Amino acid sequence: MTRRIFCAGFVWRVIDQKWDGFEAAFMDFQIPPLLFQPPDFWEALTRDKRIVRHGQKIGAVRDNARFIADIAQEHGSFGAFLAAWPAGDQVGLLALLGKRGARLGGSTGQYLLRFLGWDAFILSRDVIACLRDAGVEMAEYPTSQRDLKAIQAQFNAWAAETGLPRAQLSRICAFSVGENLALRPGDEAGEDD
């Protein structure tokens, strides 16, 4: 969670280069010790040069340690919770992450799920263009529950039709339109068919 939160709006390479410092500063992300740290521990991290010193994101680590502990208590483990959540309801899972977690809404939650190996779609610009091309009606920046449910329904339909995981379908979409679509020889801009 921490890696995805700190990468949001930042150059991922910088976070990757500092990652050993993050692990040391945040006690190897061991939940029980993090939960018992006093406020001055968290305040000191805002001056710690081993990490990116962003107070709100540092606070999110503390809040998400509590979130993970609460989910683990309710479901046996955070992994068991994710494994039991149906792939056909990513929208519901994202809503829960956004509500109970810290800084896990929007694309951060989508990337978190994908990086954890959960069968997640990511709504990049090209995936949104692909969905529009498939006839899904949505806002330019789909964030409403109505739009997200329409997107979920399309991915569920494609998964049922193809037998492919939603993460793979999302990647196919991303590489099927937009800047990622390589032109074939003779298809250069301005040429007639």
Summary of the structure (lengths in Angstrom):
residues: 193
radius of gyration: 19.5
end to end distance: 48.0
largest distance: 67.7
contacts: 518
relative contact order: 0.10
helix: 66%
strand: 0%
